[in-house]
Amino acid sequence: MVKKGGDTLVREEVRPDADSSFRILVTPHLNDFYYWHFHPEYELVYIDRADGTRQVGDHLSRFTGSDLVLIGPYIPHLNFDYGVRTDYRKVVVQVGPSFLGTGLTQTPELTAIGRLFEQSRQAIAFGEATKAVIGERMLRLPGLPQFAQFVELLSIFNQLATAPDATLLHPHPVESPYSQRQMDRIQRVHDYVAQHYQRKLDSAELADLTNLTPEAFCRYMRQMTRMTFTEYVNQYRVQQAKLLLRQQRSVTEACFSSGFESLSYFNRVFRRATGDSPRGFKRRFTV
């Protein structure tokens, strides 16, 4: 699998918007949050006013002006705005594997969308004609009422399903590098950390949760994340701290609310993870 700028593959936590089956991110500057990452959700990305790198699985290319790509579950990818310094616009839609539901997938009107989702396991890029139409629709999507968003999203997927300028980025579906048992186990770890990150966590707790010895659990975390358990927890806490700082919470509040017990340690970990201090990061998002 192609990698750039380091070997760490990060699992992104995707939480749907409130009372919704999907999440919409508008110009989210995800390069500040993740780098080389994956998640079990389908992801539709549109970016314009930008020249950048399209790195999805083993596919690596450059895009100019704009890009529109549908990425299937568990396919590692780089943020499309990585390194972009222009005043770009970006909309990301993330939907879970159960977005259509068992009943809906059997609905004749949604058959084409079901095929599109299957093809997305190879990752799909779309040409200029489709980008021009779908891009404008995606830019308007965040301003719609929630039910209208859902209907419009179905319509967008339906149009993509019949787009004549679609290109598969891989000749075969991109398989997860991990077995289902491994994925289930790391999901348990991730869910536990997400639930308890604000208190002190011990790897022995997770070893017991995953039915591994402490030594085997440490090896497992290295294998799955290329991080120690402490590094994994710190990474999660830094992500939570970033969210709080972008909401203009104080550095002290971001530190302790995200589970760190010391401001000095928080500053060191945050700078090591982002290349910036918490105060400097917050300043960048101050209007």
ChimeraX attribute file (.defattr): number of C-alpha atoms within 10 A of each C-alpha:
attribute: neighborCount
match mode: 1-to-1
recipient: residues
	/A:1	11
	/A:2	13
	/A:3	17
	/A:4	10
	/A:5	7
	/A:6	8
	/A:7	11
	/A:8	15
	/A:9	19
	/A:10	21
	/A:11	20
	/A:12	18
	/A:13	16
	/A:14	14
	/A:15	14
	/A:16	15
	/A:17	13
	/A:18	9
	/A:19	7
	/A:20	14
	/A:21	16
	/A:22	21
	/A:23	17
	/A:24	19
	/A:25	15
	/A:26	16
	/A:27	16
	/A:28	14
	/A:29	17
	/A:30	16
	/A:31	16
	/A:32	16
	/A:33	17
	/A:34	19
	/A:35	21
	/A:36	23
	/A:37	18
	/A:38	23
	/A:39	19
	/A:40	19
	/A:41	23
	/A:42	22
	/A:43	22
	/A:44	22
	/A:45	20
	/A:46	23
	/A:47	26
	/A:48	22
	/A:49	15
	/A:50	21
	/A:51	21
	/A:52	22
	/A:53	19
	/A:54	21
	/A:55	20
	/A:56	28
	/A:57	23
	/A:58	14
	/A:59	13
	/A:60	14
	/A:61	9
	/A:62	11
	/A:63	15
	/A:64	11
	/A:65	11
	/A:66	21
	/A:67	26
	/A:68	27
	/A:69	25
	/A:70	26
	/A:71	27
	/A:72	27
	/A:73	23
	/A:74	20
	/A:75	26
	/A:76	24
	/A:77	25
	/A:78	22
	/A:79	21
	/A:80	28
	/A:81	24
	/A:82	17
	/A:83	12
	/A:84	15
	/A:85	10
	/A:86	11
	/A:87	9
	/A:88	16
	/A:89	17
	/A:90	24
	/A:91	21
	/A:92	21
	/A:93	21
	/A:94	24
	/A:95	22
	/A:96	19
	/A:97	14
	/A:98	11
	/A:99	15
	/A:100	17
	/A:101	10
	/A:102	9
	/A:103	7
	/A:104	14
	/A:105	17
	/A:106	12
	/A:107	11
	/A:108	10
	/A:109	11
	/A:110	18
	/A:111	14
	/A:112	17
	/A:113	22
	/A:114	20
	/A:115	12
	/A:116	21
	/A:117	20
	/A:118	14
	/A:119	19
	/A:120	25
	/A:121	22
	/A:122	24
	/A:123	29
	/A:124	22
	/A:125	21
	/A:126	19
	/A:127	16
	/A:128	14
	/A:129	12
	/A:130	17
	/A:131	22
	/A:132	14
	/A:133	12
	/A:134	19
	/A:135	23
	/A:136	11
	/A:137	15
	/A:138	25
	/A:139	17
	/A:140	13
	/A:141	20
	/A:142	17
	/A:143	10
	/A:144	11
	/A:145	9
	/A:146	15
	/A:147	10
	/A:148	13
	/A:149	19
	/A:150	16
	/A:151	10
	/A:152	17
	/A:153	17
	/A:154	15
	/A:155	15
	/A:156	17
	/A:157	20
	/A:158	18
	/A:159	17
	/A:160	21
	/A:161	19
	/A:162	12
	/A:163	14
	/A:164	12
	/A:165	13
	/A:166	18
	/A:167	14
	/A:168	17
	/A:169	22
	/A:170	17
	/A:171	8
	/A:172	11
	/A:173	16
	/A:174	21
	/A:175	13
	/A:176	14
	/A:177	12
	/A:178	12
	/A:179	10
	/A:180	10
	/A:181	9
	/A:182	13
	/A:183	15
	/A:184	13
	/A:185	16
	/A:186	18
	/A:187	13
	/A:188	15
	/A:189	19
	/A:190	18
	/A:191	13
	/A:192	15
	/A:193	18
	/A:194	15
	/A:195	10
	/A:196	11
	/A:197	19
	/A:198	17
	/A:199	14
	/A:200	10
	/A:201	16
	/A:202	11
	/A:203	16
	/A:204	15
	/A:205	12
	/A:206	21
	/A:207	18
	/A:208	12
	/A:209	14
	/A:210	16
	/A:211	11
	/A:212	14
	/A:213	13
	/A:214	16
	/A:215	11
	/A:216	12
	/A:217	21
	/A:218	19
	/A:219	15
	/A:220	20
	/A:221	18
	/A:222	14
	/A:223	12
	/A:224	18
	/A:225	17
	/A:226	16
	/A:227	19
	/A:228	18
	/A:229	21
	/A:230	14
	/A:231	15
	/A:232	18
	/A:233	21
	/A:234	20
	/A:235	18
	/A:236	21
	/A:237	26
	/A:238	26
	/A:239	21
	/A:240	20
	/A:241	27
	/A:242	23
	/A:243	16
	/A:244	19
	/A:245	24
	/A:246	16
	/A:247	13
	/A:248	15
	/A:249	15
	/A:250	15
	/A:251	21
	/A:252	16
	/A:253	13
	/A:254	25
	/A:255	28
	/A:256	17
	/A:257	17
	/A:258	22
	/A:259	22
	/A:260	23
	/A:261	14
	/A:262	11
	/A:263	15
	/A:264	11
	/A:265	12
	/A:266	25
	/A:267	19
	/A:268	14
	/A:269	20
	/A:270	23
	/A:271	16
	/A:272	11
	/A:273	17
	/A:274	17
	/A:275	13
	/A:276	14
	/A:277	18
	/A:278	24
	/A:279	13
	/A:280	11
	/A:281	19
	/A:282	20
	/A:283	13
	/A:284	10
	/A:285	11
	/A:286	10
	/A:287	5
